[in-house]
């Protein structure tokens, strides 16, 4: 009585790839790869400000379930979980930067909160972002959600039930509005 099931998630209003198992064995194998962090999932986002170098950031994330919001701390605090995020700038127009982001850990709202905690919130993120910048992009483009897109999934070399997708890469095209903003804001998309 197995039904195909999703084995990873995206934050609300985040676009892109999710993985699902068509069989119980496939779902279990995929879930194990996500748990072991051997699947690489890359995101694209546009953030406020200029970032120039690939950077690996670390911190501690604590969730407040009452308001469904997280806080990132530089040092360990009670009930906080470690988070690690790697970002690579792909292009900047002097006001915003297009980033490729890879999660080392995968926590609720991690990309959004972690980048906001270092002063570079995602455009369109009304929970962790900059209200003034978001209002400008809402007025200019109709942007109502964060520009965060899970665009690439790279499978590790594997055998067994997943051997037919071993080493493969899957991509999801950018949503139209995201692509339009990249073009009109002159943010080069490569890689």
N, C-alpha and C positions, 0 to 999 in steps of 0.2 A: 504494500500500500504506500510505497514511497512516492513522494511528489518532488519534482525538481525544486531545489532550494538555493537561495543566495547564501554565500558563505562569507561575504564581507559587506561593509556598508559605506555609504557616503553621508556626510552631513546634509541636513535639509538645505535645499536650494543649491547643492553642489552637483554639477553635471559630470558625465563620463562613464567610465567602465565599472561594472561590478562583475564578479565571477559567481557562477552557479554550477552546482553539480547536477548532472542529469541522472545519476544513479547514486545510491547510498555510498558505494565504494568511492566513486568519483568525488562526492561531496566531502567525505572524510579525508581523502588524500589532499584535496585542495585546502581544506581547513588546516591540515597539518602544515602545509607549505606556508600559509599565511601566519600561522602560529610561530613557526621557526624562522620567519622573516627571510625565506629563500626566494619568494616571489618579489620582484621589484615593481612597485607601482609609482609612477611619476605623475605629478600634477603640474598644471600651468596656472598661474595667477598673476594678477596685476596689483602691485602695491604702491602706496604713496611713498614718494621719495626716491632717491637714487642709491642703488646698490651696485657695486662694481666688481666684486670678487666672490668666487664660490666660498661659502662659509658653512661650517658645521656648528650649529648652536645647540646648547644643552640647558636644561632647567628642570623644574619640578612643577607638575600640574596638579591642581586641586579642584575638584568639581563641587559645585554647590547645586545639588539636585532641586532645591526649592525654586531657583530661578533659571535652571538649565544653562548655567554659565560656568566657565572655568577661569581660574586665575593661574598665571605662570609666575613662579618664584625663581630667583637665581640660586637660592640655597634651600636645602631640605627643610620642609615644614611637616608637621603632623598630618598624616593621611594623604600626603601628596605623592604622586608617582613620577618617576624620572621620565623625561621626554628628550628626544633628540631629533633634530630636523636638519637636513642639508639642503641648501638652496644654491642655484646657479643663475646669475643674471643672463638673460638672453638679449636684452635690449632696453634702452632707456631713452626718454625724450627730455630729460632734465627735470621733470616733475614726477614722473612715475616710472616704474621698472617692471618689465615682464620677467617673471621668474619661472624656472623649472624647480620643482620641490620634490624631494624624496624623503619619505618618513623612515627614520630608523626605528622608532617606536610608533605605535598607532593608537593614539588616545582621542577621546571625544574633543572635537573642535581644535585639535592640536595645531594645524597649520595656521588657522585664523588667529588663535590666541597667542601662539608663539611669535609670529611675525609682528602682531600688534604690540607685544611686550618689548620688542626692540625698536619700536617707533616706526614700523612700516606696515600699517594695517592694510588689509585687502580692500580694493575699491568695491563699493556696493555692500560691504559688510556692516549692517546696521546694529549688530550686537557688539562687535569688538572694534569697529572702524571709526573713522573720523567723520563726524556728522556733516561738517561744512563741505568737505570734499565729496562725500556721498550725495549730498543734496545737489551739488553742481552736476555730477554725472547722471543723477536721476532726471534733472531738468533737461540736460543736453541730449541724453541717449535713451531715457526711459528706464535706466538701470534700477532694479528693485531688489537685487540679491547679489551676494558676493561673486566676484569673478574668480571662481575656483573650479577647475576642470580636471578630472582624472583621465589623462589622455593616453597613457601608455602602461601596458602590463607586460612584463617580461618573465616568462616561465624559466625555471632552472632546468638543467639537463636531468631527466628522470626516467625511470622505467616503470613497469607495473601498469596500473590502470590509467595513468596519465601519459604513457609513452607517445601517444599520437600527437600530443601538444608539447612534448619535451623541447626545450630551447626556443620555443616560438615567441614571437612578440605580437601583441594585439594593440591596435590604436583606435581611438575615438576622435573624430573630427571635432573641432571647436564649434560650439553653438554659434549661430549667425551673429547674435549681438556681440559676443566676445570677439569674434573675428573682425567685425566692423569696428569695434573700439580699438583693437590692435592696429588696424589699417589707418583709421582716421587720426589716431594719436601717435602714429609713426613709431610703433613698437615692432621691431623686426622679429619674425618668428623663424627660428632655425632649430635644428636638433630635435 
